[in-house]
Every structure is written in C-alpha cells, then in structure tokens.
Amino acid sequence: MSSRSLNLTAAKAVPGAGSAERFFQWSLYVLVVVGFTALMGTNKLDVPSLALVLPALLLRGYFLLMHKSVAISERWTTALTVLYFAFYTADYFYFSQSFINATVHMVLFSMIIKIFSVRRDRDLMYLAVLSFLMLLAAAVLTVDTLFLLTFSLFILVAIATFISMEMRRSEQETLAAGVPPRDDVKFHSSLAGISAILGLLTLAGAALIFFILPRVSSSGYLRNLGVQSSLVSGFSPEVNLGGIGQIQQSSNVVMHIQVQFGKLPKDPKWRGITLSNFDGRHWWSSPEAPTIHPLNNSPLDLTRISNFSFYSAPRSTPQLPSLSYRVVMEPVGLNLFFLAPVPLKINGDYRWLEIKSDGSVYNTHPAEGSSAAGEGEGGQAIGAYSAEADARDPEPYVLGSTSTDYPAHIATLYLQLPHLDPRVAGLARQVTASATSNYRRAKAIEQYLRNNFGYTLELPGMREPDPLARFLFERKKGHCEYFASSMTMMLRTLGIPARVVNGFRGGEYNDLTSSYIVREKDAHSWVEAYFPEYGWVTFDPTPAGSADDPQTGWSRMALYMDAARQLWREWIVNYDFTHQMRLRSDLSTKTGNVQSSFRSWFEIQYFRVVNMISALQRRLQALTPREMALCCIALGLLLALPFAPKAWRTIQRTRALRHPQRAPRTSASFWYQRMLRLMARRGVRKEPSQTAEEFASAVPDPAMRRDVELFTEHYERARFNESVADAQRLPELYEELAGRS
C-alpha cells in the first residue's frame, strides 16, 4: 500500500513504556468514553452518530488492550477534515438544522479521526479537549440527574489523566536515562487512589462554592442554544378531527406541581390555550395583538389586565385566591404557562409576559422598538413559576343563569358555527329540553356525553367527511378532542358561547416530594362556556378513562427516581439567589431549633443533677457516724478500683524480688532492665538488634565492660536456666555497677 493511500499501521507498543505512560493512555481513553457517555445520556444523539462512534471507541479500547497502535496517515487526516467542513455547512442548513447538533457532529467526527491519528503529545491534549467539549454539549442539551453522575466521573478521570500526563513526561526522561520501571500494580493503585481523593475533594469544594455563591437564572445563553421541542407530545395549539390510526401516549414528565396553599379540585385542570374557530374538522385560535407586561419581582395581577376577559365585568362575585401552587417545568421547550382556572396571579423570574384575552400567558421578550411580540416569537422556555387561582366551584353563582347579554366580541368569536349536520342542533335541543337555565343546559350536555359515549384512543380506519357527526350518531366513541368539540358546537347551537381548551388534567401524586407529576399522556381537551353573571366556567364532557395501574415495587421505584430528578432540577439547575436565601433561612431555622433543643436538654439535665446532689446531701446529713464511715470506706474502695490491677502487679513483682527463689526468671528480667537503664544514663545504649552478650562486649570502658559481662553471665543463667543462686547474686552486682563512677 503506497503512502498516498489510507495508511492504517498496527504495531506493538513502544518497548520500555513506563507505568505512567500506560496509566495515562487508559485514563485518557476512559476520559473520552465518559465524555461521550455524558453526551449519549442526553438522548439527543441520532442513530448515525451512535453507529459510528460506539464501534470506533470499542476498537480503540481493543487496540489498547492488545498493546497495539493504529495511525491514519496525515494526508488522509487532512483530506477528511477539509471534506467535513463542507459537510458541516450542509449539516447545519439541511440535515440537523441546528447549531448545537451540527457542532456536536463535528466534535464526534474530530474525536474519531484523532483517536486513530495520535502521533504527538499535542494530539493527546487535543483528545482531552474534545472530551471536555462533549461534556459541555451534554450540559447544554440536558438537565437530567444522569449528567451529575457522568460529570462527577469526568472530574475524577480528568484529574487522573492530567496527573499521569505530567508523571508520564518525567518518566520518559527517567526511562531514557536507564532507570528501571516501577511496579505497575502498586503504581497504578496509588495513582488511582490519589486521583480519587483529589477528585472527591474537588467536588466537595465545588458543591460548597455552588451553594454559597449566588446565581442568576439558569436560562443563560448556552441554554437557549439547546435542542428543545416546540411542542410536548400530546399537547397541541390546534385540534384536528378525523385522523387515522391510534394516538400514542408517553409517560415523559412535563411538569411538577406543588400545592402551597388550599386544595386541588377532584379533577384539576391546567389550562394552556383556547381554540375558538372551527371549520368542521380543524380548531384554531384567532390571531390577536396580545399585551406585554413586565414582571418586576412581584406577582402580576391578571384580573387587572384590560384584555384579560376570563371574568365577566362587572362581577358581583368577589375574587378569592383559594389555591396557591408552584410549577417546575421540565425542559420541553414551551414558553406557555399552564394555569389552574380561574387564574388570578402569576409570579416568577421572568422579564416580560405576553397576555392574551383568552387567558393564555406566554414568556416572551419583545423586540426593541415594539410593544408586542407574536405568539411564541422571541419566547424562552419556562423553568419554574408560582401562581394563584380561584378554584371554588362556580355553580352557586351561575346555577340559574338565563342571561344572553353577551359582550359583542364574545358573541362574535364564540358563537360562530361552521356548516354542521342538522342533527347536531336537534340533539342539543333534545338533551336540554327539560333544562331551565343555560348552566343546566351545559350540565345536561356534559352528562349526556359522559354517560352515553365511550372513550378510546383508536382513531377511525378511514377519512371521514364529517367526523363530528359520525362521532355523535354512528361511532359514539372517541378521545377527548371529539367530546370537547361536540359539546362546544352543541352549546353554540343553543346560543351559549363556548370554546375548546387545551392543556393537562390531573397528575400523579408523589408523597416523597408532596408534588403532582404531570406527564405527556395527561394532555387533555375540555370546554369553557360563558355566562354573563360570572364569566367562563369549565366543563369536561370526556368520560373517565381506565383506572390507574396498581402500585407496584417498580412504580414506587419510579417515584423515588422522579423525586431525585425533581431535587436535581430544583436545587441544582434552578438554583439562584432566591434558593440561596431559602436555604440560608432553612439552615438558620434548623440551627436555631437545634441550639434551642440542646439548651433545653442541657438545662433539664443540669437541674436533674442538682436535684440528685441535693437529695444525696440530705441523705448524707441523716447518716450516723458508723454509716458515714462505711460509706467513706466504700467510696475509697470504689476510687481505688481502677488502680487495683497495677497495684497487684507491683505487689507480685515486689514479692518476686524479695524471694527470687520463687521466680528467678522474673527477678532476672527486672534487674537486667534496671542495669540497661543505668547504662543508658551513662551514655551506653543497647540496640534492639544486639544480644545481651553483644551489648556487654560493646561497652567501651574496660572495667565497666567486665562488670557488665559478669552481670550478663549471672542474668543468662538465672533467666534461661532458672538458677536461684544467680538470681540472688544480681542485686549485689547491680549495686557494685551503680557504685562505680
């Protein structure tokens, strides 16, 4: 194969490669794998990317395991890089149509090329930078708890990589000088342990700094580059009837809702948008110029906005905020707030809100020089917000409603009718024949649809010219959009303004976090009807679906996982100055409670001891002299008890010294130790490695050496032969040795 062709060379690793070199190669490989794992954990990588990168990484790991190296020629590396820049343009404008996705593809391509074309030290550094870029892309594309695990692992491996990189450089110099390599196993384990300790300390310090330093909102400019779907599966700003197939439901979480005050209704609704126009198959909203309102770190009163016509005006019914709640949205890319009816106030870390007359609220940034922005234009995804609602049952206020004094814009927009099957109006009159008020007519239609029609996600098997008539008079089963559309049209034929509302209903309660989990499958359509005495009132003609699945071990585990994700979103992703103040307040409160509890406990124990001492003092004063003497003796024995073992050993040793014939070995050991201490004071110390005879021979003074040698002879006979005579001779020899100057 010529040098102009793709040159893949496989060769043994460089002989003499040291321990740091091998550790560095593996740690760098693991660093790249962890970076790609973080990127793969976002679930945003396409199949071609996975199909190319995974085999490349496995192949690279195989070559490392087999101590082989593969290098693509520089000519081919340059050619492929130039070709990819042309592909990047096509990827950005035609394939991915996203800056983040196109850039991620470029990083992955660079990684594949680089891991098979490493020749210089700068190539290794380049791989480390690419792994960091993959981690950075993962941080932009996701806010899931999996990123915390991969990020922590990346920090640990990165520390090991850069430590071993520097040691590798030093080792190359020592190996070149002929220094033998160190033991691999011991070196690798020590380096891995040091890296792990440094990594854990780094993470602990970073976590401390994270919670100490205040932060701004998490919706930074990098977050705006993230890939976000424009709509949640199941939720749509439009409704189309007459589809074919089956509606697929997803259990992906859309938002978490925590009630702060009040109680949720039995079947809570979280309204998003309303639909007013219908052509027999398709529902859509009328275009309008919304108003833009600033949110200056205080709740925005929606009822004081001029075009916000959720309530009728004037109203005799007082507004009562009976429900306060907080919503944490998942990163689904929606700039639409979901509110409980009847919405009263909204608050959050947002600059501008776009308010529409139907009660829809958007997060938006108006263009400079303009006072309004179009729906969804310039909007940013929503993180967290809090709101208040009047969740009382409106029935007492509208039960006898018979008024048809509708405002002109209400009648024009919400009484319009397309070409309908005449049977629809006839059915509406038939169902409401006995009703005496408009509210009772609406309730009669709601109950009729609930009780006489079935719920199904199966769509018709063929296109229908009039899906609404076929649902009402032939098929008699469908999903929520059919029920909401039917009730809205039947009310309009009776002269009652009505509209379709799209949003979410219900939610699964998680007792671990005291919040409700709203999923994509909870997307729902219902009806709002207008009554001049009150305003818009919610109706839901859709019958209840199948019962929820029974709680199992797996479903309980899912709640634990959801609680972990919610904790991550609340205290990591959305952590800002407000959270910092809340955390500080909680810590201060808990610390104060602990201090107060400890102070109370200490005072109780103190007075208990004082009372015990007082009672004991009174009892002692009542004792007779004889009883007092016995108590003193008992107290003395009790105090002497800890010293009893040592005193017993002293007595035994004294007896042994006085009577060496009873224990010649013990006596010999005692006198030999005294002799050693005497010699140490004279500057002659016995080394642990010396025997008794070697020590005696090492004494520098000749006269003293003879005395020590004589003492040693008697000591050895008494110690090892149990000679009583020699044991009795040792005290005399010690006195002679001590008397020698």
Secondary structure as UniProt FT lines:
FT   TURN            3..4
FT   STRAND          9..12
FT   TURN            15..16
FT   HELIX           19..40
FT   TURN            41..43
FT   HELIX           47..65
FT   TURN            66..67
FT   STRAND          68..71
FT   HELIX           74..90
FT   HELIX           91..95
FT   HELIX           99..115
FT   HELIX           121..141
FT   HELIX           146..176
FT   TURN            177..178
FT   HELIX           184..212
FT   HELIX           221..224
FT   TURN            233..234
FT   STRAND          239..240
FT   STRAND          253..262
FT   STRAND          269..275
FT   STRAND          277..278
FT   STRAND          282..284
FT   STRAND          291..294
FT   STRAND          300..301
FT   HELIX           302..304
FT   TURN            306..307
FT   STRAND          323..329
FT   STRAND          336..337
FT   STRAND          343..347
FT   STRAND          352..355
FT   TURN            357..358
FT   STRAND          361..363
FT   TURN            368..369
FT   TURN            375..378
FT   STRAND          384..389
FT   HELIX           395..398
FT   TURN            399..400
FT   HELIX           408..414
FT   HELIX           422..431
FT   TURN            432..434
FT   HELIX           438..452
FT   STRAND          454..455
FT   HELIX           467..470
FT   HELIX           471..475
FT   STRAND          477..478
FT   HELIX           480..493
FT   TURN            494..495
FT   STRAND          498..505
FT   STRAND          508..510
FT   TURN            511..514
FT   STRAND          515..519
FT   HELIX           520..522
FT   STRAND          523..531
FT   TURN            532..534
FT   STRAND          535..539
FT   HELIX           553..568
FT   HELIX           569..573
FT   HELIX           577..621
FT   HELIX           625..640
FT   HELIX           641..643
FT   HELIX           644..658
FT   TURN            660..662
FT   HELIX           664..681
FT   TURN            682..683
FT   TURN            688..689
FT   HELIX           692..697
FT   HELIX           702..721
FT   HELIX           724..739
//
